[in-house]
Amino acid sequence: MATMADIARRAGVALSTVSHTLSGKRPVSEEVRQRVLQAIADLEYEPHALARALATKRSRTVALLYPALSSNLPEPHAEFISGVLQVTSQRKYGLLLWTAPDEEQEVLSMTQRGFIDGLILMETRLEDPRVALLQKHHYPFTMIGRCKENAGISFVDLDFDYALHTCVEYLAGLGHKHIAFLNHASYLFERGTGYVVRAEEAFQHAIAQWELEGVASPCESDTQSGYEAVNSLLATDPSITAIITSNAWISGGITRAIYDKNLKIPEDISLVGIIPPRVAEMTNPTLTAIDFPFYEMGRMGADMLLRQLEGEEVATQLLLTPPLTIRQSSGPCMKGVEV
């Protein structure tokens, strides 16, 4: 492995000159700087990635923009990050997790500092100012999620229209006529977060298509909020016989609320989720669900970006339609049936 002394010998300069070139603490003439950078590139000086970046004008680092609206990272979203990390590590790229608010100026500042080569956007809004900004500056990016208009943009997303229609159709086939939907927090809907708005609209459309009664309720992403939301729904409308949720981290609160009312799953209330299979398998009873591929979506989003950085210009757009896996939490509607 090359050392700074090797670099100095190859460039014909003092060791301190190599140090000053890398740190920028003291001025170095352009001619000397270029000799040092060329020596760094020739000898593939490591472990400092900064040296390679200075020589090649590429950092081999990408950023995942996950604008955290609270201090807690929801566990299922960590699967997105794991999928991204699997690809970047395999392809020898660094990964920067950026959790600052998604203000345009913050994003622009990040791209101009030269620390990263491209971006992966999460929590994408239907009208997302980050997207317009990155397009204006021709900066490489991909999305986990999608906007209202996506021409020429690479993204991977779950098809929420398919997912909600599949869940409602399945429950209608079991005889359920009054279905509740627990979505995400209301502020996410108000800010136009794509997956929240699309899920809400798809549920309402599916309920109307099957001529069922439906009620949709927002819910914060924690177990206690799920518990309180179900208590409120059942107190207001005890005729509900099935609940759908796309909010993966409230399933424990949903089941606890149902059991606390001395109701049974699925005999009294059927549950269907749009959640990762790992979460569905951990729920008691195991949860019938559209198996939301969080990890795979992270992996696909990262792969799209790295292929773009390495010269593939064609946009890739993937809408995923994973199957509905029938588990223990759903069954025929028994309300009004004599036994």
Buried (B, 14 or more C-beta within 10 A) or exposed (E): EBEBEBBBBBBEBEEEBBBBBBEEEEEBEEEBBBBBBBBBBBBEBEEEBEBBBBBEEBBBBBBBBBBBBEEEBBBBBEBBBEBBBBBBEEBEBBBBEBEEEBEBEBBBEBBEEEBBBBBBBBBBBBEBEBBEBBEEEEBBBBBBBBBEEBEEBBBBBBBBBBBBBBBBEBBBEBBBBBBBBBBBBEEBBEBBBBBBBBBBBBBBBBBEEBEBEBBBBBBBBBBEBBBBBBBEBBEEEEEBBBBBBBBBBBBBBBBBBBEEBEBEBBEBBBBBBBBBBBBBEEBEBBBBBBBBBBBBBBBBBBBBBBBBBEEEEEBBBBEBEBEBBEBBBBBEBBBEEEE
